[in-house]
Amino acid sequence: MSSIWKKVLRFLLFFGMGALLLALVFRHQNAAYQEQCRLDGIPAEECRLMDKLLSDFSSVHLGWMGLVWAAFTVSILLRAWRWQVLLEPMGYQARLSNAFWTIVLGYFANLGLPRMGEVVRAGALARYERIPVGQVMGTLVIDRLMDFVCLGLFVGLAFLWEGDTLWAFLQQSRRSEAPLWQSPGFWAVLGALAAGGGVLWFFRHKIGRLPILKKIASLIAGFLEGLRSVFRLQRAGVFLATSLGIWVMFYLQTWFNLKAFGPTSHLDLSATLMVFVFGTLGFVVPSPGGMGSFHALAMAGLALYAVRGDDAFSYANIAFFAVQIFYNVLGGLLALALLPLLNRPVSAKAPQHG
């Protein structure tokens, strides 16, 4: 099978996953919306979720939405600056404009095929800055590593500050059920875990020689080495500050999105942190731009704060379309047009004849 067909099949697979998940979310929410309308005495023909969604889009506060786009732009600038810092130890001084627009191009590519953005932006920067593509790809390993670390930091902060809200929600959801320790399934799972732990301990030497475990150990070692290499950078302080700044901008982006939509505008900065973490985890799932997975998890985060399901669905679509569709599509097309112009070869000045 040719590489083109493989790419097409991969695109269809991941797009299909995202579309299916989004369709399931819509179907579930539409059923709940119809039931609420029935309880309120509203005729079914006057109660369409799509009509509500369009109405909610028209009610968005454009001032707050402008701040969403501004925060996202600043996050890209910080990522471009961080990329410059990563390239410096190899002797390369990439232009900020090239780093910025190739990152935008990568976000655009991710809409077509998850994780393709890293390949596209690395190839584009390597081409325009005349840097070996292998070295550029190496910097993206550290780039993604720090994103993983920062995500872990924000997850920890969310559960530290809002863990009681999550716990209360879980307790309320199962208040009519028997305590966990009274469930036979609980003791069955506990017994299975104990038995499995005993087997692993007994055969630990043989298991330790398995190729898959050696591979995992190698990945962990590479992860730790990547963390240590950060502190050997020429401007480690700038690298760490920009890494944190990127995620602060992502967090503010979520807050501005919540403020832009009436039913979620009352949520404070602490609640925003939990909604941000839930929504961000949706982008970890390999679907185009987080389609479907972001919607499902953002809605789950909003459910913790008693935001109605139909309003949560509208919020998820507003947030998704504002950045993933509007900004990234427009930005990607601009990147395709501007990168060749910004890197036009300067023609040599014609010699003057006296």
QUIKAHU-V426739 format. One record per pair of residues at least 12 apart in sequence whose C-alpha atoms are under 10 Angstrom apart, sorted by the first residue. I is the first residue (numbers start at 1). J is the second residue. If there is no record, write none. Layout:
I J
I J
//
This chain:
7 113
8 112
8 113
10 112
10 113
10 114
11 111
11 112
11 113
11 114
11 287
11 288
12 112
12 113
13 113
13 287
14 112
14 113
14 114
14 285
14 286
14 287
14 288
14 291
15 111
15 112
15 113
15 114
15 286
15 287
15 288
15 289
15 290
15 291
15 292
16 287
16 288
17 285
17 286
17 287
17 288
17 291
17 292
17 293
18 285
18 286
18 287
18 288
18 289
18 290
18 291
18 292
18 293
18 294
18 295
19 287
19 288
19 291
19 292
19 293
20 291
20 292
20 293
21 287
21 291
21 292
21 293
21 294
21 295
21 296
22 290
22 291
22 292
22 293
22 294
22 295
22 296
23 292
24 292
24 296
25 292
25 293
25 295
25 296
25 299
25 313
26 49
26 50
26 292
26 295
26 296
26 310
26 313
27 49
28 309
29 49
29 309
29 310
29 311
29 312
29 313
30 47
30 48
30 49
30 50
30 309
30 310
30 313
31 49
32 49
32 309
32 310
33 47
33 48
33 49
33 52
33 308
33 309
33 310
34 46
34 47
34 48
34 49
35 47
36 310
49 310
49 313
49 314
50 314
52 310
52 311
52 314
53 310
53 311
53 313
53 314
53 315
53 317
53 318
54 314
54 318
55 314
56 261
56 262
56 263
56 311
56 314
56 315
56 317
56 318
57 261
57 314
57 315
57 317
57 318
57 321
58 261
59 260
59 261
59 262
60 257
60 258
60 259
60 260
60 261
60 262
60 315
60 318
61 256
61 257
61 259
61 260
61 261
61 262
62 260
62 261
63 256
63 259
63 260
64 253
64 255
64 256
64 257
64 258
64 259
64 260
64 261
65 253
65 256
65 257
65 258
65 259
65 260
65 261
65 318
65 319
65 322
65 323
66 256
66 257
66 260
66 322
67 252
67 253
67 255
67 256
67 257
67 260
68 249
68 250
68 252
68 253
68 254
68 255
68 256
68 257
68 258
68 259
68 260
68 319
68 322
68 323
69 253
69 256
69 257
69 322
69 323
69 326
69 327
70 249
70 253
71 246
71 248
71 249
71 250
71 251
71 252
71 253
71 254
71 256
72 246
72 247
72 249
72 250
72 251
72 252
72 253
72 323
72 327
73 100
73 104
73 246
73 249
73 327
74 245
74 246
74 249
74 250
75 242
75 243
75 244
75 245
75 246
75 247
75 248
75 249
75 250
75 253
76 99
76 100
76 101
76 103
76 104
76 246
76 249
77 96
77 97
77 99
77 100
77 101
77 103
77 104
77 242
77 246
78 96
78 100
78 238
78 239
78 241
78 242
78 243
78 244
78 245
78 246
78 247
78 249
79 96
79 99
79 100
79 103
79 143
79 239
79 242
79 243
79 245
79 246
80 94
80 95
80 96
80 97
80 98
80 99
80 100
80 101
80 102
80 103
80 104
80 242
81 94
81 95
81 96
81 97
81 99
81 100
81 238
81 239
81 242
81 243
82 96
82 99
82 139
82 143
82 235
82 236
82 238
82 239
82 240
82 241
82 242
82 243
82 246
83 96
83 99
83 100
83 103
83 136
83 139
83 140
83 142
83 143
83 239
83 242
84 96
84 99
84 139
84 239
85 139
85 233
85 234
85 235
85 236
85 238
85 239
85 242
86 136
86 138
86 139
86 140
86 142
86 143
86 230
86 233
86 234
86 235
86 236
86 239
87 131
87 135
87 136
87 138
87 139
87 233
88 233
88 234
88 235
89 232
89 233
89 234
89 235
90 131
90 135
90 136
91 131
92 129
92 130
92 131
93 129
93 131
94 125
94 126
94 128
94 129
94 130
94 131
95 125
95 128
95 129
97 338
97 339
97 342
97 343
98 121
98 124
98 125
98 126
98 128
98 129
98 335
98 338
98 339
98 342
98 343
99 121
99 122
99 124
99 125
99 128
99 129
100 121
100 125
100 335
100 339
101 121
101 124
101 125
101 331
101 332
101 334
101 335
101 336
101 338
101 339
102 117
102 118
102 120
102 121
102 122
102 123
102 124
102 125
102 126
102 128
102 332
102 335
102 336
102 339
103 117
103 118
103 120
103 121
103 122
103 124
103 125
103 331
103 332
103 335
104 117
104 121
104 327
104 328
104 329
104 330
104 331
104 332
104 333
104 334
104 335
104 336
105 117
105 118
105 120
105 121
105 124
105 328
105 329
105 331
105 332
105 333
105 334
105 335
105 336
105 339
106 118
106 119
106 120
106 121
106 122
106 123
106 124
106 328
106 332
106 335
107 120
107 121
107 289
107 324
107 327
107 328
107 329
107 331
107 332
108 120
108 121
108 288
108 289
108 324
108 325
108 327
108 328
108 329
108 330
108 331
108 332
108 333
108 335
109 121
109 288
109 289
109 328
109 329
109 332
110 286
110 287
110 288
110 289
110 290
110 324
110 328
111 287
111 288
111 289
111 290
111 291
111 324
111 325
111 328
111 329
112 287
112 288
112 289
113 286
113 287
113 288
113 289
114 283
114 284
114 285
114 286
114 287
114 288
114 289
114 290
115 286
115 287
115 288
115 289
116 288
118 136
118 137
118 140
118 141
118 144
119 133
119 136
119 137
119 140
121 136
121 137
121 140
122 134
122 135
122 136
122 137
122 138
122 139
122 140
123 136
123 137
124 136
124 339
125 339
128 339
128 340
128 342
128 343
128 344
129 343
141 223
141 226
142 223
142 226
142 227
142 229
142 230
143 226
143 239
143 243
145 223
145 224
145 226
145 227
146 226
146 227
146 230
146 239
146 240
146 243
146 244
147 243
147 244
147 246
147 247
149 227
149 243
149 244
150 240
150 243
150 244
150 245
150 246
150 247
150 248
151 244
151 247
151 277
151 280
151 281
152 277
153 244
153 247
154 247
154 248
154 251
154 273
154 274
154 276
154 277
155 273
155 274
155 276
155 277
155 278
155 280
155 281
156 277
157 270
157 273
157 274
157 277
158 270
158 271
158 272
158 273
158 274
158 275
158 276
158 277
158 278
159 273
159 274
159 277
161 270
161 271
161 273
161 274
162 270
162 271
162 272
162 273
162 274
162 304
163 274
165 271
165 274
165 304
165 305
166 274
166 301
166 303
166 304
166 305
167 304
168 304
169 303
169 304
169 305
169 306
170 304
250 276
250 280
251 269
251 272
251 273
251 274
251 275
251 276
251 277
251 280
252 269
252 272
252 273
252 276
253 272
253 276
253 319
253 323
254 269
254 272
254 273
254 275
254 276
254 277
254 279
254 280
254 319
255 267
255 268
255 269
255 270
255 271
255 272
255 273
255 275
255 276
256 272
256 319
257 272
257 315
257 316
257 318
257 319
257 320
257 322
258 272
258 275
258 315
258 316
258 318
258 319
260 315
260 318
260 319
261 311
261 314
261 315
261 318
261 319
262 311
262 315
263 307
263 308
263 311
263 312
263 314
263 315
264 302
264 305
264 307
264 308
264 311
264 312
264 315
267 302
267 305
267 307
271 301
271 302
271 304
271 305
272 301
272 302
273 301
274 298
274 301
274 302
274 304
274 305
275 297
275 298
275 299
275 300
275 301
275 302
275 303
275 304
275 305
276 297
276 298
276 301
276 302
277 297
277 298
277 301
278 294
278 295
278 296
278 297
278 298
278 299
278 300
278 301
278 302
279 293
279 294
279 295
279 296
279 297
279 298
279 299
279 300
279 301
279 302
279 316
279 319
280 293
280 294
280 297
280 298
281 293
281 294
281 297
281 298
282 294
282 295
282 296
282 297
282 298
283 295
283 297
288 324
289 320
289 323
289 324
289 325
289 328
290 320
290 324
291 316
291 317
291 320
291 321
291 324
292 316
292 317
292 320
294 316
294 317
294 319
294 320
295 312
295 313
295 314
295 315
295 316
295 317
295 319
295 320
296 312
296 313
296 316
297 316
298 312
298 313
298 315
298 316
298 317
298 319
299 311
299 312
299 313
299 314
299 315
299 316
300 312
300 313
302 315
302 316
//
